[in-house]
Amino acid sequence: MKGQILPAICAALIVICMAACGGTSNSSPGTSTASSGPINSGSPPGGSSSGTSGSGSDSAGSGSGSASGGSNSGGSSGGRSQTAIAYAYVGTVNRSTAGIYGFSVGPDGTATAVPGSPATGPSSYVLTNSAFVFASDSANIASYTRGRDGSLKQSSTTYAVLSNGSEPWAIQAMSLDHTGQTLYAMENAGSDDTYYFFFSIGPDGKITNTGKIGPNVNYVSPLVFSPDNNYAYGSGCFHIGWDITGFHRNSDGTLTRLDDRATNTAVPAYAGTGQMYCPVREAISQNGYLAVADAELGTTTTGLGAYKINADGSLTFVQNSTVATQLTSVRGMNFDPTGQYLALAGNGGIQMYQFMPQGTFTPVGGVQQPGTNYLGVQWDGDNHLYAISNAGLHVFTNAQGVLTPASGSPHAAGAAGTLAVLPTH
């Protein structure tokens, strides 16, 4: 029977973030990642701005989630601070109802707790679109209406898992597509069976199940979405097998699986072709590349590689894109909104890369902000990088890949597990 997914290098994102295969019959590391590509036009439920995307997983207490755009057009409570350039929400670890910690962030990166923080209720795998925040306790998915001051009020709770009679199912990752209108939950059904479930989001934030795909041993990570929102990608590593799984996203939000031969064209073999690698985190740039962090099994080394997303959703490996990182694990990764910088979070610090137009990575110095084990990273639209650790929420200002902590950072946020950031413009 498959237990909770363990991060392979102690991590990764994966989580996405996530290290060595083991501990479960499914050897895939737990993962989480999110794309920061452009948002498709269209109004998400409850808001007039374009939708946002995100994904969250906090296996082994780690994870990430993101919101990449959209104005704050949520609920009516309170008056929104005129200086807030983003709201950051920190969810607590797996199966938690310990609360969601919310912060209003100013132009200089300083953060202030929103009224009522932490909001009690299901609080793992936190996500946000332009009107609502979503979180789970592994069985239920709660919707929270966001006030104009960033405060949260739980508006609905939906029992979102099935049961095979002998073993309860459990939600272990969640994602939003770019419209913010469909929520995807990875559900562990035991016996190495995992599914992706699809939920539509109503005008009041309440979710409704619209279908599922699976079972498959590799449906274990949050999903990341192509810039045009037509394709989704996840990863797995069952029995030490490299697997990037691609899906076509249909107009109703359901998924149709792509041929595996279209998405597993090469492995980023940064330590040689004779090694065994597992993908541990993924992120998508706005210019149409899928970046994958992987772990060399049996070691504490990690690397990066890139794939070009083709018009039909297939992936083409970018030759010479493979590079070894200086982190002993990768537990979160995310592109900035321009697609120019990629941030990797892991044990011991954050590593920054400039992403070149041809799909290769150039390190920006060595490990930054060393000495802290980071669990996830996200960006806003004002050149700030957000990260979570056991110390809480960190906010950094980015200057050409060099990170400077904002005043007051880090901010206590309980047992931080996942992160979602919503820019206000």
C-alpha positions as CSV (number, residue, x, y, z in Angstrom):
1,M,0.0,0.0,0.0
2,K,1.3,3.5,-0.8
3,G,1.8,5.8,2.2
4,Q,2.5,9.4,2.1
5,I,4.9,10.3,-0.7
6,L,8.4,11.1,0.6
7,P,10.6,13.8,-1.1
8,A,13.5,12.1,-2.8
9,I,16.3,14.3,-1.9
10,C,14.4,15.7,0.8
11,A,13.0,17.0,-1.7
12,A,12.3,18.9,-3.7
13,L,9.1,20.8,-4.3
14,I,9.1,18.9,-5.2
15,V,8.1,19.0,-3.0
16,I,7.4,20.7,-6.2
17,C,10.4,20.3,-3.8
18,M,10.5,16.4,-3.5
19,A,14.9,11.9,-2.2
20,A,15.7,8.7,-2.3
21,C,13.0,6.4,-3.5
22,G,11.8,4.5,-0.5
23,G,9.4,4.5,2.3
24,T,6.6,3.7,0.0
25,S,5.9,1.4,-2.8
26,N,5.5,4.5,-5.0
27,S,9.0,5.8,-5.1
28,S,8.1,9.2,-6.5
29,P,9.1,12.1,-4.4
30,G,6.2,14.3,-3.3
31,T,6.0,17.3,-5.5
32,S,4.7,20.7,-5.9
33,T,5.3,23.5,-8.3
34,A,3.5,26.2,-10.1
35,S,3.8,28.2,-13.3
36,S,4.0,31.9,-13.4
37,G,3.2,32.4,-17.1
38,P,0.7,34.9,-18.4
39,I,-2.9,34.5,-17.5
40,N,-5.5,33.8,-20.1
41,S,-8.2,36.5,-20.4
42,G,-11.6,35.8,-19.0
43,S,-13.3,36.5,-15.7
44,P,-12.9,34.0,-12.9
45,P,-15.8,33.4,-10.5
46,G,-16.4,36.3,-8.2
47,G,-14.0,38.6,-9.9
48,S,-13.6,40.9,-12.9
49,S,-10.0,40.4,-13.4
50,S,-8.2,37.7,-15.3
51,G,-7.8,34.5,-13.4
52,T,-4.8,33.2,-11.5
53,S,-3.0,29.9,-11.2
54,G,-1.4,28.0,-8.5
55,S,-0.5,24.6,-7.1
56,G,0.2,23.2,-3.7
57,S,1.6,20.1,-2.1
58,D,3.0,19.8,1.4
59,S,4.1,16.2,1.7
60,A,6.7,16.0,4.5
61,G,5.7,19.5,5.4
62,S,6.9,21.1,2.2
63,G,5.2,22.7,-0.7
64,S,4.3,25.7,-2.7
65,G,1.4,27.4,-4.4
66,S,1.2,30.5,-6.5
67,A,-1.0,33.2,-7.8
68,S,0.4,34.8,-10.9
69,G,-1.6,37.9,-11.5
70,G,-5.1,39.3,-11.3
71,S,-6.4,42.3,-9.4
72,N,-7.9,42.1,-6.0
73,S,-11.6,42.0,-6.8
74,G,-12.7,39.8,-4.0
75,G,-15.3,40.2,-1.3
76,S,-16.7,43.3,0.2
77,S,-15.3,43.2,3.8
78,G,-13.1,46.1,4.8
79,G,-11.2,48.6,2.7
80,R,-8.2,47.4,0.9
81,S,-4.9,49.1,1.8
82,Q,-4.0,51.4,-1.1
83,T,-0.4,50.4,-0.7
84,A,-0.8,46.7,-0.9
85,I,0.9,45.3,-4.0
86,A,0.3,41.7,-3.2
87,Y,-1.3,39.4,-0.6
88,A,0.5,36.3,0.5
89,Y,-1.2,33.3,2.1
90,V,0.7,30.6,4.0
91,G,-1.0,27.2,4.5
92,T,0.0,24.9,7.3
93,V,1.3,21.3,6.9
94,N,-0.5,18.2,5.6
95,R,-4.0,17.4,6.8
96,S,-4.0,20.6,8.9
97,T,-6.8,22.8,10.2
98,A,-4.4,25.0,12.1
99,G,-5.2,28.1,10.0
100,I,-4.2,30.1,6.9
101,Y,-1.8,33.0,7.6
102,G,-2.5,36.0,5.5
103,F,-0.2,39.0,4.8
104,S,-0.6,42.3,3.0
105,V,2.6,43.3,1.3
106,G,3.7,46.9,0.5
107,P,5.8,48.2,-2.4
108,D,9.0,47.9,-0.3
109,G,8.3,44.2,0.5
110,T,7.2,44.8,4.1
111,A,4.4,42.5,5.2
112,T,1.6,43.0,7.7
113,A,-0.8,40.3,8.9
114,V,-4.3,40.8,7.5
115,P,-7.3,41.1,9.9
116,G,-8.3,37.8,11.4
117,S,-5.1,36.0,10.5
118,P,-4.8,33.0,10.8
119,A,-8.2,32.1,9.4
120,T,-9.2,28.8,10.9
121,G,-10.4,25.8,8.9
122,P,-8.8,23.4,6.4
123,S,-5.4,25.0,5.6
124,S,-3.2,22.7,3.6
125,Y,-2.3,22.9,-0.1
126,V,-3.3,26.6,-0.2
127,L,-4.2,28.2,-3.6
128,T,-5.7,31.5,-4.6
129,N,-7.5,33.0,-7.6
130,S,-8.6,36.6,-7.9
131,A,-11.6,36.2,-5.6
132,F,-11.1,33.1,-3.4
133,V,-8.6,31.1,-1.4
134,F,-8.8,27.3,-1.3
135,A,-7.3,24.8,1.1
136,S,-7.8,21.2,2.2
137,D,-7.5,19.0,5.3
138,S,-6.9,16.0,2.9
139,A,-10.6,15.1,2.8
140,N,-12.4,18.4,2.5
141,I,-11.7,21.4,0.2
142,A,-12.7,24.7,1.8
143,S,-13.4,27.9,-0.1
144,Y,-12.6,31.2,1.6
145,T,-13.9,34.6,0.3
146,R,-11.2,37.2,0.4
147,G,-12.1,40.6,1.6
148,R,-10.7,43.8,0.1
149,D,-8.2,44.0,3.0
150,G,-7.0,40.5,2.2
151,S,-8.9,38.9,5.1
152,L,-10.5,35.5,4.7
153,K,-13.9,34.2,5.6
154,Q,-14.8,30.5,5.0
155,S,-17.7,30.4,2.6
156,S,-18.1,26.6,1.8
157,T,-16.6,23.2,2.5
158,T,-16.9,20.3,0.1
159,Y,-16.1,16.6,1.0
160,A,-13.9,15.9,-2.0
161,V,-12.6,12.4,-1.7
162,L,-13.9,8.9,-2.4
163,S,-13.2,5.7,-0.4
164,N,-12.5,2.2,-1.5
165,G,-14.0,0.8,1.7
166,S,-10.8,-0.4,3.3
167,E,-8.7,2.7,2.9
168,P,-9.8,6.3,2.9
169,W,-8.6,8.4,0.0
170,A,-6.5,11.5,0.7
171,I,-5.8,14.7,-1.2
172,Q,-2.1,15.3,-1.4
173,A,-1.8,18.1,-3.9
174,M,-3.9,20.8,-5.6
175,S,-3.6,23.1,-8.6
176,L,-5.5,25.8,-10.4
177,D,-5.5,26.4,-14.1
178,H,-4.7,29.9,-15.5
179,T,-8.4,30.9,-15.6
180,G,-8.8,30.2,-11.9
181,Q,-12.1,28.4,-12.8
182,T,-11.0,24.8,-12.4
183,L,-9.3,23.2,-9.4
184,Y,-7.4,19.9,-9.8
185,A,-6.8,17.7,-6.8
186,M,-4.4,14.7,-6.7
187,E,-6.0,12.0,-4.6
188,N,-4.1,9.0,-3.2
189,A,-6.4,5.9,-3.3
190,G,-3.9,3.5,-1.8
191,S,-2.3,0.4,-3.4
192,D,-0.3,2.7,-5.7
193,D,-3.5,4.2,-7.3
194,T,-3.6,7.9,-7.7
195,Y,-6.1,10.1,-9.6
196,Y,-6.5,13.7,-10.7
197,F,-10.0,15.0,-9.9
198,F,-11.5,18.1,-11.6
199,F,-13.7,20.6,-9.7
200,S,-15.4,23.6,-11.3
201,I,-15.6,26.8,-9.1
202,G,-18.9,28.5,-8.8
203,P,-19.6,32.2,-8.5
204,D,-19.7,31.8,-4.7
205,G,-16.5,29.8,-4.6
206,K,-18.1,26.5,-3.9
207,I,-16.5,23.6,-5.9
208,T,-18.3,20.9,-7.8
209,N,-16.7,17.7,-9.0
210,T,-16.8,17.3,-12.8
211,G,-14.7,14.2,-13.3
212,K,-11.4,12.4,-12.8
213,I,-8.6,10.7,-14.6
214,G,-6.6,7.7,-13.4
215,P,-5.6,5.5,-11.7
216,N,-1.9,5.9,-12.4
217,V,1.1,5.5,-10.2
218,N,2.6,8.6,-11.6
219,Y,-0.3,11.0,-10.9
220,V,1.5,12.2,-7.8
221,S,2.4,15.9,-8.3
222,P,0.5,19.1,-8.6
223,L,-0.1,20.1,-12.2
224,V,1.6,23.0,-14.0
225,F,0.0,24.6,-17.1
226,S,1.3,25.8,-20.4
227,P,1.1,29.6,-21.0
228,D,-1.9,29.1,-23.4
229,N,-3.6,26.9,-20.7
230,N,-4.1,24.2,-23.3
231,Y,-1.8,21.6,-21.7
232,A,-0.9,20.4,-18.2
233,Y,2.1,18.5,-16.9
234,G,2.9,16.4,-13.9
235,S,5.7,14.1,-12.8
236,G,6.3,10.8,-11.1
237,C,9.1,8.3,-10.5
238,F,7.5,4.9,-9.7
239,H,10.1,2.1,-9.4
240,I,12.8,4.6,-10.3
241,G,11.2,5.4,-13.6
242,W,11.5,8.8,-15.1
243,D,8.0,10.1,-16.0
244,I,6.7,13.5,-17.2
245,T,3.0,13.1,-17.9
246,G,1.3,15.5,-20.3
247,F,-2.5,16.2,-20.6
248,H,-4.6,18.2,-23.0
249,R,-6.8,20.5,-21.1
250,N,-10.3,20.5,-22.6
251,S,-12.7,23.5,-22.8
252,D,-14.6,22.2,-19.8
253,G,-11.5,21.8,-17.7
254,T,-11.3,18.0,-18.0
255,L,-8.0,16.4,-19.0
256,T,-7.1,14.0,-21.8
257,R,-3.7,12.2,-21.5
258,L,-1.1,12.8,-24.1
259,D,1.1,9.9,-25.5
260,D,4.0,9.4,-23.1
261,R,6.4,9.3,-26.1
262,A,5.6,12.9,-26.6
263,T,6.6,14.0,-23.2
264,N,9.5,11.8,-22.2
265,T,12.0,12.7,-24.9
266,A,15.1,12.8,-22.7
267,V,16.3,12.9,-19.1
268,P,18.4,15.9,-17.9
269,A,21.4,13.7,-17.0
270,Y,23.6,16.2,-15.2
271,A,25.8,13.5,-13.5
272,G,26.1,11.2,-16.5
273,T,23.9,8.8,-18.5
274,G,24.6,5.8,-16.3
275,Q,22.8,7.3,-13.3
276,M,19.2,7.1,-12.2
277,Y,17.2,10.3,-11.9
278,C,13.8,11.2,-10.5
279,P,12.0,14.5,-11.4
280,V,11.2,16.3,-8.2
281,R,9.8,19.8,-9.2
282,E,8.5,21.5,-12.4
283,A,7.9,25.1,-13.4
284,I,6.7,26.7,-16.7
285,S,8.0,30.0,-18.1
286,Q,5.8,32.5,-19.8
287,N,7.8,31.9,-23.0
288,G,6.8,28.3,-23.2
289,Y,9.5,26.2,-21.5
290,L,9.0,23.5,-18.9
291,A,11.9,23.4,-16.4
292,V,12.4,20.2,-14.4
293,A,14.5,19.8,-11.3
294,D,15.7,16.2,-10.8
295,A,17.5,14.2,-8.1
296,E,20.2,11.7,-8.7
297,L,19.2,8.7,-6.6
298,G,21.4,7.6,-3.8
299,T,23.2,11.0,-3.6
300,T,22.5,14.6,-2.4
301,T,22.9,16.2,-5.8
302,T,20.2,17.8,-7.9
303,G,20.1,19.3,-11.4
304,L,18.0,21.2,-13.9
305,G,16.9,20.7,-17.4
306,A,14.5,22.4,-19.8
307,Y,12.0,21.3,-22.4
308,K,10.3,23.4,-25.1
309,I,6.5,23.1,-25.1
310,N,5.4,22.5,-28.7
311,A,2.1,23.6,-30.2
312,D,0.6,20.1,-29.8
313,G,1.7,19.8,-26.2
314,S,4.7,17.5,-26.9
315,L,8.0,18.3,-25.3
316,T,11.4,18.7,-26.9
317,F,14.4,18.5,-24.7
318,V,16.7,21.5,-24.9
319,Q,20.2,20.3,-25.6
320,N,22.9,21.7,-23.3
321,S,20.2,22.9,-20.9
322,T,21.3,20.5,-18.1
323,V,23.1,22.0,-15.2
324,A,23.9,20.7,-11.7
325,T,22.6,22.9,-8.8
326,Q,24.4,23.7,-5.6
327,L,21.4,22.6,-3.4
328,T,21.2,19.3,-1.8
329,S,17.5,19.2,-2.4
330,V,15.0,21.2,-4.4
331,R,11.7,21.7,-2.6
332,G,10.2,24.5,-4.7
333,M,10.9,26.3,-7.9
334,N,9.2,29.1,-9.9
335,F,9.8,31.5,-12.7
336,D,9.3,35.2,-12.3
337,P,6.5,36.8,-14.4
338,T,8.9,37.8,-17.1
339,G,10.3,34.3,-17.5
340,Q,13.8,35.7,-17.1
341,Y,14.7,34.4,-13.6
342,L,14.1,31.0,-12.1
343,A,14.3,30.6,-8.3
344,L,15.0,27.2,-6.6
345,A,14.3,26.7,-2.9
346,G,15.7,23.8,-1.0
347,N,17.7,22.7,2.0
348,G,20.3,25.3,2.8
349,G,19.2,28.2,0.7
350,I,17.8,29.6,-2.5
351,Q,19.6,29.4,-5.9
352,M,18.8,31.8,-8.7
353,Y,19.2,31.3,-12.4
354,Q,18.9,33.6,-15.4
355,F,16.9,31.7,-18.0
356,M,18.2,32.4,-21.5
357,P,16.1,32.9,-24.6
358,Q,17.3,29.6,-26.1
359,G,16.2,27.6,-23.0
360,T,19.4,27.3,-21.0
361,F,20.2,28.3,-17.4
362,T,23.0,30.6,-16.2
363,P,23.5,30.6,-12.4
364,V,23.5,33.9,-10.6
365,G,26.3,33.4,-8.2
366,G,26.0,30.6,-5.6
367,V,23.5,29.7,-3.0
368,Q,21.8,32.8,-1.6
369,Q,20.2,33.2,1.9
370,P,22.1,30.2,3.2
371,G,21.5,28.3,6.4
372,T,17.7,28.0,6.0
373,N,15.7,25.1,4.6
374,Y,13.2,26.6,2.3
375,L,10.0,24.8,1.3
376,G,8.6,26.8,-1.6
377,V,9.0,30.1,-3.6
378,Q,6.5,32.4,-5.5
379,W,6.7,35.8,-7.1
380,D,4.6,38.9,-7.3
381,G,4.4,41.4,-10.1
382,D,6.8,43.9,-8.4
383,N,10.0,42.0,-8.4
384,H,9.6,40.4,-5.0
385,L,10.3,36.7,-4.3
386,Y,8.4,35.0,-1.5
387,A,9.6,31.9,0.3
388,I,8.5,29.8,3.3
389,S,10.5,28.0,5.9
390,N,10.1,26.9,9.5
391,A,10.7,30.5,10.4
392,G,7.6,31.6,8.4
393,L,7.2,33.9,5.4
394,H,10.3,35.4,3.8
395,V,10.1,38.3,1.3
396,F,13.0,39.3,-0.8
397,T,13.6,42.1,-3.4
398,N,15.2,40.8,-6.6
399,A,17.8,42.9,-8.4
400,Q,19.0,41.0,-11.5
401,G,18.9,37.7,-9.6
402,V,20.4,39.0,-6.3
403,L,18.0,38.7,-3.3
404,T,17.8,41.2,-0.5
405,P,15.5,40.5,2.5
406,A,12.7,43.0,3.1
407,S,12.5,44.8,6.4
408,G,10.9,42.6,9.1
409,S,11.3,39.3,7.1
410,P,10.7,36.5,8.1
411,H,7.2,36.7,9.5
412,A,5.9,33.9,11.8
413,A,3.3,31.7,10.0
414,G,2.8,28.6,12.1
415,A,3.9,25.3,10.7
416,A,4.3,26.6,7.1
417,G,3.6,24.1,4.4
418,T,2.4,25.8,1.2
419,L,2.4,29.3,-0.2
420,A,0.1,31.3,-2.5
421,V,0.8,34.9,-3.7
422,L,-1.8,37.2,-5.3
423,P,-0.5,40.4,-6.9
424,T,-3.0,43.2,-6.8
425,H,-2.2,44.6,-10.2
